[in-house]
Amino acid sequence: MTISLYQSSVPVFERGLNAFLAIIEKALAHAAAQKVDPSVYLQTRLRPDMLPFVRQTQIFCDAAKNGSARIAGVEPPKFDDTETSFDEVKARIHKTLDYIKTLKAADIDAGADREVVFPVGPNKMKMKGGAYLLHNVLPNFYFHLTTAYAILRYSGVDIGKRDYLGAIPGIAPA
């Protein structure tokens, strides 16, 4: 069985982003039950030298949006990093989902050998599209998604592996 670049990207991002929307609902319910202002979670960090929750969410959305667009050979839209509430974080995730659904599978698949140029800090780097997805985009997406999840878990939100995984396509009881 051959797996395409598209199958390895957009549906993977959709599952992770949708699972995270459900996690946010659990975080909001936890905040209400504990009588905690939910905005506290937005600035929570695992360590002082790590980025806060809100920035982690911005980065995993950008990884999905920018990575998919670059592989497809199109310019990704710019999203301002201005979220200050969970409603705004959810809106960014929805905006990301809406955008990646507009990308054509054929364009992403055609990007496997396309040279992709992307920023790394103040520098520009380049990789072939397939390598870029597997060795840059997916690891970054999962790193920041996992870190955001860990921040909420650290904050006491009752979430676990099944929440993180979300709805797994194709899974059925044996």
MOCOR-V496915 format. One record per helix or strand. SS is the DSSP state (A for helix, B for strand). FROM is the first residue (numbers start at 0). TO is the last residue. If there is no record, write none. Layout:
BEGIN
ss=SS from=FROM to=TO
ss=SS from=FROM to=TO
END
This chain:
BEGIN
ss=A from=9 to=33
ss=A from=38 to=41
ss=A from=52 to=71
ss=A from=85 to=99
ss=A from=104 to=108
ss=B from=114 to=119
ss=B from=122 to=127
ss=A from=128 to=153
ss=A from=160 to=164
END
